[in-house]
Every structure is written in structure tokens, then in C-alpha cells.
Amino acid sequence: MAILLTVEEQIARMRADLRMGVPILLSCGATVWMAAAVETLSADRLQHLRDYSEDLELAITERRAKTLSARVYDDDLARIAVPEATDIGWMRSVADPVDDLESPMKGPFASIREGDSEPHRLVLIICKQAGLLPAAVLVQITPEAADKMPYLHRLPLESLGPCLRKSSPLSLVSAANVPLSVSNRSKVHVFRPGDGGTEHYAIEIGNPPRSEPVLSRLHSACFTGDIIGSLKCDCGPQLHAAMQQIAKNGGGVLLYMNQEGRGIGLANKMRAYALQSQGFDTVEANHRLGFEDDERDFLLGAEILKSMGFNSARLMTNNPKKVERMNAAGVQVVERVPLHVGHNPLNKDYLATKVKKSGHLM
């Protein structure tokens, strides 16, 4: 008997394939698209795509398209006809803004207006989930050609779309007591999504009663701030101050969510830092890379709290959007507790941008 993979399992493999530079297949009726992430595509694989057709299409987000002055006909993305003479270097230059200031004239671009943009949209979502730049090259192939490549993962759009647009449910996989510097009565809970994605953690300090609003902090992982002490942000000081405040309160929960760089991943965060060195603020840098201001899923934090038995919270945050998302997810935030720490001369512009463009309260 054959072992059949769920749609979630197949999407997880698609993410892994794109990260390795392996194409994936999307089908809609009699139409089949072969797609690859620009960031990891090799010259040999590009030629493989061209062996099927010279009519390659480059998909980029609306944010990146506006940076490049490319016409957008599909609301949240642009489909660009790839000129026959271009190589992988041109595609990467379109996808990655690292040399935008040195080579601002990458066009002119021939944006595509006709046809279905849903395959392109779904591939860009998978690229984001894989921690890659949101840029992909697609080519139509025949169903007969697709049937000869059973080793490539293939999904119909009607199955792929709904699954991609919802969070995979989290399950508690392990928990243990871990004495901390702020309290020797602490427990770390590890939660794993059903699609095999990144795990998230809940650090329970003390024994907070489930019948009362729990003092909690929804903290996104920040390798640079939390681990190596970067002065470009206030994340590290916020993490440690929140844990100390929870301990002084007698108990609470710190949710440590692995959503680095506002959900774009560490590699793309470093790209954003490089753009900030060129004079762009954090929001502008994200947009130039093709991302939204914030790509995080705050609903995951609410899901963890509810699974631990908490239905209301006193949330330690300066971000009103976290309050809104927690309330919308069924965890009532009865109080927003400010967390004003970590200000220094090197992150003053970053913090000012959070206030001006992201609505933070400082």
C-alpha cells in the first residue's frame, strides 16, 4: 500500500525544494506551471526551464515592483516577461535590491496583464515561508511533460491555495522545568506546527493562575539582539526586562516566537540591515526586498496561550497591533503593559520609524 502525503506535507517539501534550487509543479486543469525560486536557481536549472519554453515569467511582489517602477496589473504582484537574452544574473538583480543604487535602471520591464496570476501568487507565498526572497520564475509545460517528472512535487491550485493561507496548528511536543536567573521556578514548553515548520516556545515563570489574566510578552526571536547584543534594536533589553518583570509579578508567560526579522528570516533581515546602511529605514528596506512591513503571524501566540489554559492576558508590548490580533484570536487583552527599555544612540532612528510607520507607542 502506498503512503500518501497530505497537502501540508507536500507544501513542506516544496519549501525545502525551493530552498535547494529544485523546481516545483503547480497544476490548474490542463495547465501546469514549473516554478523555481530566483534566489536559489542555478544557470543550469534556468536553461532546463528554457528547454520547455522561452516564454518565462518572473513573479515579484507589488512592493518590489514599485521599487523597480514595473507595472502592476495583479494587485499584490507583478508578472514580468523575461527577455530571451537575459541570464540568471539579471533575474537575481531584479529580485535582490543589494545593487539598486549602483544599477537603478534594470528595466524596461514588460509586465504581463492577461492570464491567471494565482500560480505566481502561491509560489511567492511559498518563497516567503521558505525564508527566501519573494521572487520566482515560472514557465508553462504540458501535462505530458509534467508526468515524466514524478520526482518533482506537484499540487493542484485548488488544494494548495487554502492550505497555504492558514496557519498550521501547533501541538505541545515537550516541556521541562528549567531554572532561570530570574526565577528557579520556570518551565519551557516547546510547540511544533503540524506542517513540520519552525517550533515556538513558551517560558512559564512561576505558576500563574489560569483563572486570571496572565502577564505575558509576545516576543519575536531576534538573533542579533537577543543573542549577540546588537545595538541596532531594542529586542534584547525587552526580552530580559520582560522576564524580570514577569518574575517580580509572581508569574506569567513569555512567548518566544521564531519569527526573526518581523517574519522575513535572518538572511533577509541581514539584507534589510545592508539596505539600512544605504540610508533606508526598516520599513523601506522590507519593501525594497519585496516584503510587507511585518510578515509575522501573531495568532500563533494566542493559540499557545489558549492551549496552556489562558483566555485573557496583560500583554507587555508597545505594539497596538499585537493587542488587536490577540483579541481577534480569542485571548482578551485586559491591559497593555508598556515596555520602554533598550533605547540607545544607535537605534534611535529605528525606534522612531516604529513609532511613525508601525504605530508603536514609545
Disulfide bonds with the S-S distance in Angstrom:
none
